[in-house]
Amino acid sequence: MSAKLEIRNLVKRFGGLVATNDLTFTVEPGESVGLIGPNGAGKTTVFSQIMGEHRQTAGTIALDGREISKLSTPARIRAGVSRTYQVPRPFADMSVAENIRVGLMPDSVWQMISVGPDPARELELALAVGFSEDQLDRLPSELSMGDLRKLEMARTLATAPRLMLLDEVFAGLTVGEIAMISDVIQKMRGEGMTFLIVSHDLKALEPLVDRVVAINQGTLIADGSYDAVMADGAVRASYLGTA
């Protein structure tokens, strides 16, 4: 069986800055992998390259054994990968249901006209991430940060991904909100979803991942179990600040 995601020798340069440097790692089907590193390590840039928002300078990206390195972002989403963002990006003048509806929209304008809204599916996705039915009409400005994170996840789920990229999904959340989001992720894991999760909150990340990939200055420094990576000298020196 092919890896769900295969990153090979990935390089991204922004002028003289090397954001990812010959980076190689895989994510297996059904696996949940944490991607960690200090600020500026290149984690979000890796996500942006996987999604085609930034094109890599060199290297390849494959999904389910198919190289997607030259596909557009919409084509990569159709292939089965989608992401959330560090800063939630809801449509401010749209309700929770309407924001989810955008993710459900087909590519073709004619399909959008003929298919129309699917309230049952919107409700299903909202409930799947922990919203209650009476929250569907709320605007983003009425939501807590935890609910905004849930909305990001619902919009991502609406594209029917097989691989979800979660970027700092716990940032700005209370302990209770972290527990709520963690429960949603665990439920999806149980249903077979594959995850690549960026998080600085290592305590929250630990129970959610099968493996951890650590990078620094765009370079792989460790890849293994959570405990093994946390004990790695290079990780402790670069990320945790200890030898």
C-alpha positions in Angstrom: 0.0 0.0 0.0 1.3 3.5 -0.9 1.8 6.1 1.8 -1.1 8.5 2.1 1.3 11.4 1.8 4.9 11.1 0.6 7.2 14.2 0.8 10.5 13.6 -1.0 13.6 16.0 -1.0 11.3 19.0 -0.7 13.1 22.4 -1.1 11.5 25.8 -1.0 13.5 29.0 -1.4 12.2 32.5 -1.0 15.1 34.4 -2.5 18.1 33.7 -0.3 15.9 32.1 2.4 15.6 28.3 2.4 12.3 27.5 4.1 12.4 23.8 3.5 15.7 22.0 2.9 15.7 18.5 1.3 12.8 17.5 3.5 11.6 13.9 3.3 8.9 12.1 5.3 5.7 10.1 4.9 2.3 9.8 6.5 0.7 6.3 6.3 -3.0 5.7 5.6 -5.0 6.2 8.9 -2.0 7.6 10.7 -1.9 10.8 12.7 1.4 12.5 12.6 2.5 15.6 14.5 4.8 18.1 12.7 6.7 20.2 15.3 9.5 22.7 15.4 10.4 26.1 16.7 8.9 29.3 15.3 10.2 29.8 11.8 11.1 26.1 11.3 9.0 25.9 8.1 6.0 24.0 9.3 3.3 26.2 7.7 5.4 26.4 4.6 5.3 22.6 4.3 1.5 22.8 4.5 1.4 25.5 1.9 3.5 23.4 -0.5 1.3 20.3 0.1 -1.7 22.4 -0.8 0.0 24.1 -3.8 -0.3 27.5 -2.3 3.4 27.8 -2.6 5.1 25.7 -5.3 8.2 23.9 -4.2 11.6 24.8 -5.7 12.6 21.1 -5.9 11.3 17.8 -4.7 8.0 15.9 -5.0 4.7 15.5 -3.2 2.6 12.4 -3.7 -0.9 11.6 -2.4 -2.0 7.9 -2.5 1.0 7.1 -4.8 0.0 9.9 -7.3 2.3 12.8 -7.7 0.4 16.1 -7.1 3.4 18.5 -7.2 2.1 20.2 -10.3 -1.6 20.3 -9.6 -3.5 23.4 -8.7 -4.8 23.9 -5.2 -8.5 23.0 -6.2 -7.2 19.8 -8.0 -5.3 18.8 -4.8 -8.5 19.3 -2.7 -10.4 17.1 -5.2 -7.6 14.5 -4.9 -8.4 14.3 -1.1 -6.3 16.7 0.9 -7.5 19.8 2.7 -6.2 22.1 5.5 -7.1 24.5 8.3 -5.2 27.7 9.0 -3.5 29.1 12.1 -5.8 32.1 11.9 -9.4 31.1 11.1 -10.6 32.4 7.8 -14.4 32.3 7.9 -16.6 34.4 5.7 -17.6 37.1 8.2 -21.0 37.9 6.8 -22.0 34.2 6.5 -23.6 32.0 9.1 -22.0 28.8 10.3 -24.2 26.8 7.9 -23.4 29.1 5.0 -19.7 28.9 5.7 -20.0 25.1 5.6 -22.1 25.3 2.4 -19.2 27.0 0.6 -17.0 23.9 1.2 -19.8 21.7 -0.2 -20.1 23.7 -3.4 -19.1 21.8 -6.5 -16.5 23.2 -8.9 -18.9 23.8 -11.8 -21.2 26.9 -11.7 -23.9 24.8 -13.5 -23.6 22.1 -10.9 -24.1 24.8 -8.1 -27.2 26.1 -9.8 -28.7 22.6 -10.3 -27.7 21.1 -7.0 -28.5 23.9 -4.6 -28.0 23.9 -0.8 -28.0 20.7 1.2 -29.1 21.6 4.7 -29.0 18.0 5.9 -25.4 17.7 5.0 -24.5 21.1 6.5 -26.1 20.0 9.8 -24.3 16.6 9.6 -20.9 18.3 9.3 -21.7 20.9 12.0 -22.7 18.2 14.4 -19.6 16.1 13.5 -17.3 18.8 14.8 -19.4 19.6 17.9 -21.7 22.4 17.0 -25.3 22.2 18.2 -28.2 22.7 15.8 -29.1 26.1 17.3 -25.6 27.5 16.4 -26.1 27.1 12.7 -27.4 30.6 12.2 -24.7 32.3 14.2 -22.1 34.6 12.5 -18.4 34.2 13.1 -18.3 37.3 15.2 -20.6 35.6 17.7 -18.4 32.5 18.0 -15.6 31.8 20.6 -12.1 30.9 19.3 -12.9 27.3 20.0 -16.0 27.4 17.8 -14.1 29.2 15.1 -11.6 26.3 15.1 -14.5 23.9 14.8 -15.9 25.9 11.9 -12.5 25.6 10.2 -12.6 21.9 10.6 -16.2 21.6 9.4 -15.4 23.6 6.2 -12.4 21.4 5.7 -14.5 18.2 6.2 -17.0 19.6 3.6 -14.4 18.9 0.9 -14.5 15.2 1.7 -10.7 14.9 2.4 -8.9 11.7 3.2 -6.0 13.6 4.6 -6.5 16.7 6.9 -3.8 19.2 7.6 -4.4 20.9 10.9 -2.3 24.1 11.5 -2.0 25.1 15.1 -5.5 23.9 15.8 -5.1 24.5 19.6 -3.8 28.0 19.4 -5.7 30.5 21.6 -8.0 27.9 23.1 -8.9 27.3 26.7 -8.3 23.9 28.4 -11.9 23.0 27.9 -11.8 24.0 24.2 -8.7 21.9 23.6 -10.4 18.9 25.1 -13.4 19.5 22.8 -11.3 19.8 19.7 -9.2 16.7 20.7 -12.4 14.7 21.1 -13.4 15.6 17.6 -10.0 14.6 16.2 -10.1 11.3 18.1 -13.5 10.6 16.7 -12.3 11.2 13.1 -9.3 9.1 13.7 -11.6 6.3 14.8 -13.4 6.7 11.5 -10.2 6.3 9.5 -9.2 9.9 8.8 -5.5 10.6 8.2 -4.0 13.6 9.9 -0.9 15.8 9.8 -1.0 18.2 12.8 1.1 21.2 13.5 1.0 22.2 17.1 3.2 24.0 19.7 1.0 22.5 22.4 2.9 19.3 22.9 0.8 18.2 25.8 -2.4 18.4 23.7 -0.6 16.8 20.7 0.8 13.7 22.5 -2.4 11.6 22.8 -3.5 12.4 19.2 -0.5 11.2 17.3 1.1 7.9 16.3 4.4 9.6 15.3 6.1 12.9 15.4 8.2 14.6 12.7 10.5 17.4 14.0 12.0 20.0 11.7 14.3 23.0 12.2 15.1 25.6 9.6 13.3 23.5 7.1 15.4 20.4 7.8 14.3 17.1 9.3 15.9 16.5 12.7 13.8 13.6 14.0 11.1 11.2 13.0 9.7 8.6 15.4 7.4 8.0 18.3 6.4 10.9 20.5 8.6 9.8 23.4 11.6 9.1 21.1 11.4 12.5 19.4 11.0 14.4 22.7 14.1 12.6 24.0 16.2 13.4 20.9 19.1 15.7 21.6 18.7 17.8 18.4 15.0 18.3 19.2 15.7 19.3 22.8 18.4 21.7 21.7 16.5 23.4 18.9 12.9 23.2 20.0 12.9 22.8 23.7 16.0 24.8 24.4 17.8 22.1 26.4 20.7 19.8 25.6 
